[in-house]
Amino acid sequence: EAFFPHPVRFRKVWQQHVGTPVHVWEPIPPAPEFVALGMLSTVGEAAPSLQEVRCVPRPWASRLEDLEAIWSGVGVEHVPASFWTGPGSAALLHVTA
């Protein structure tokens, strides 16, 4: 828990209700000294369990420079979003809305 704490909450950054609903959540670290790696998505309105992800110490992380856009579109209330992944990191998801 000291080095890899769970987030304290999630912030919904984007949602779409066409076909199967998609909700994208950003983990909020417990303190400025930590960062969350990526985001989570759900098909339901409820936020994921805080136990689903952990944060890492900020000095242990670096920002990816060569992100690849994998999808762009609009969600609820016509909010645009782009889904990005890192090179060779199919499991890493970042959404800008």
PECOR-V132222 format. One record per residue. N is the residue number from 1. RES is the residue in one letter. PHI is phi in whole degrees, -180 to 180 (none if undefined). PSI is psi in radians with two decimals (none if undefined). OMEGA is omega in degrees with one decimal (none if undefined). Layout:
n=N res=RES phi=PHI psi=PSI omega=OMEGA
n=N res=RES phi=PHI psi=PSI omega=OMEGA
This chain:
n=1 res=E phi=none psi=-0.56 omega=-176.6
n=2 res=A phi=-70 psi=-0.72 omega=-177.8
n=3 res=F phi=-93 psi=-0.51 omega=-177.5
n=4 res=F phi=-130 psi=1.18 omega=-177.7
n=5 res=P phi=-73 psi=2.76 omega=173.0
n=6 res=H phi=-78 psi=2.75 omega=175.1
n=7 res=P phi=-67 psi=2.84 omega=179.0
n=8 res=V phi=-89 psi=-0.38 omega=177.6
n=9 res=R phi=-170 psi=3.11 omega=174.6
n=10 res=F phi=-122 psi=2.60 omega=174.0
n=11 res=R phi=-116 psi=2.18 omega=177.6
n=12 res=K phi=-74 psi=2.15 omega=-177.5
n=13 res=V phi=-104 psi=-0.32 omega=-177.8
n=14 res=W phi=-167 psi=2.68 omega=175.2
n=15 res=Q phi=-154 psi=2.66 omega=177.5
n=16 res=Q phi=-143 psi=2.46 omega=-177.6
n=17 res=H phi=-121 psi=0.42 omega=177.2
n=18 res=V phi=-92 psi=2.19 omega=-175.6
n=19 res=G phi=67 psi=-2.28 omega=176.1
n=20 res=T phi=-75 psi=2.20 omega=179.8
n=21 res=P phi=-62 psi=2.58 omega=175.7
n=22 res=V phi=-133 psi=2.27 omega=176.6
n=23 res=H phi=-125 psi=2.25 omega=-178.1
n=24 res=V phi=-111 psi=2.31 omega=-173.1
n=25 res=W phi=-123 psi=2.38 omega=174.8
n=26 res=E phi=-102 psi=2.15 omega=176.0
n=27 res=P phi=-70 psi=2.41 omega=177.8
n=28 res=I phi=-104 psi=1.99 omega=-178.1
n=29 res=P phi=-63 psi=2.77 omega=-177.8
n=30 res=P phi=-74 psi=-0.32 omega=-178.6
n=31 res=A phi=-158 psi=2.80 omega=-179.5
n=32 res=P phi=-62 psi=-0.31 omega=-179.0
n=33 res=E phi=-76 psi=-0.11 omega=-176.6
n=34 res=F phi=-120 psi=2.73 omega=173.7
n=35 res=V phi=-133 psi=2.68 omega=174.0
n=36 res=A phi=-99 psi=2.48 omega=-179.3
n=37 res=L phi=-99 psi=1.81 omega=177.7
n=38 res=G phi=86 psi=-2.93 omega=-178.2
n=39 res=M phi=-134 psi=2.97 omega=177.5
n=40 res=L phi=-121 psi=2.68 omega=175.7
n=41 res=S phi=-127 psi=2.59 omega=178.0
n=42 res=T phi=-134 psi=2.87 omega=174.2
n=43 res=V phi=-100 psi=-0.12 omega=179.1
n=44 res=G phi=-110 psi=2.90 omega=-178.9
n=45 res=E phi=-71 psi=-0.43 omega=-175.4
n=46 res=A phi=-76 psi=2.49 omega=176.8
n=47 res=A phi=-66 psi=2.67 omega=176.9
n=48 res=P phi=-63 psi=2.88 omega=174.7
n=49 res=S phi=-67 psi=2.46 omega=177.6
n=50 res=L phi=-61 psi=-0.37 omega=-179.4
n=51 res=Q phi=-77 psi=-0.14 omega=-176.3
n=52 res=E phi=-74 psi=-0.33 omega=-175.1
n=53 res=V phi=-146 psi=2.74 omega=175.5
n=54 res=R phi=-126 psi=2.79 omega=176.2
n=55 res=C phi=-105 psi=2.81 omega=179.3
n=56 res=V phi=-124 psi=2.74 omega=176.1
n=57 res=P phi=-59 psi=2.38 omega=-176.8
n=58 res=R phi=-53 psi=-0.72 omega=179.7
n=59 res=P phi=-65 psi=-0.32 omega=-179.3
n=60 res=W phi=-84 psi=-0.12 omega=-175.5
n=61 res=A phi=-113 psi=2.65 omega=172.8
n=62 res=S phi=-136 psi=2.64 omega=-178.0
n=63 res=R phi=-78 psi=2.30 omega=175.4
n=64 res=L phi=-74 psi=2.38 omega=-178.2
n=65 res=E phi=-97 psi=-0.60 omega=-172.8
n=66 res=D phi=-102 psi=1.05 omega=178.2
n=67 res=L phi=-72 psi=2.59 omega=-179.8
n=68 res=E phi=-116 psi=2.18 omega=177.0
n=69 res=A phi=-71 psi=2.23 omega=-179.9
n=70 res=I phi=-111 psi=-0.25 omega=177.4
n=71 res=W phi=-168 psi=2.49 omega=172.8
n=72 res=S phi=-136 psi=2.50 omega=179.5
n=73 res=G phi=-178 psi=-2.86 omega=179.4
n=74 res=V phi=-123 psi=2.68 omega=179.8
n=75 res=G phi=-118 psi=-2.64 omega=179.3
n=76 res=V phi=-59 psi=2.45 omega=-178.8
n=77 res=E phi=59 psi=0.48 omega=176.0
n=78 res=H phi=60 psi=0.52 omega=176.9
n=79 res=V phi=-77 psi=2.08 omega=179.2
n=80 res=P phi=-74 psi=2.66 omega=177.4
n=81 res=A phi=-150 psi=2.69 omega=172.5
n=82 res=S phi=-129 psi=2.36 omega=177.4
n=83 res=F phi=-100 psi=2.32 omega=-175.6
n=84 res=W phi=-127 psi=2.66 omega=173.3
n=85 res=T phi=-140 psi=2.78 omega=179.1
n=86 res=G phi=-89 psi=2.79 omega=178.9
n=87 res=P phi=-61 psi=2.17 omega=-179.5
n=88 res=G phi=70 psi=0.24 omega=-176.7
n=89 res=S phi=-124 psi=1.12 omega=-177.7
n=90 res=A phi=-59 psi=-0.40 omega=-177.9
n=91 res=A phi=-84 psi=-0.23 omega=-179.0
n=92 res=L phi=-90 psi=2.21 omega=-179.2
n=93 res=L phi=-124 psi=2.32 omega=172.2
n=94 res=H phi=-136 psi=2.36 omega=-178.9
n=95 res=V phi=-123 psi=2.32 omega=172.7
n=96 res=T phi=-110 psi=2.27 omega=-178.5
n=97 res=A phi=-133 psi=none omega=none
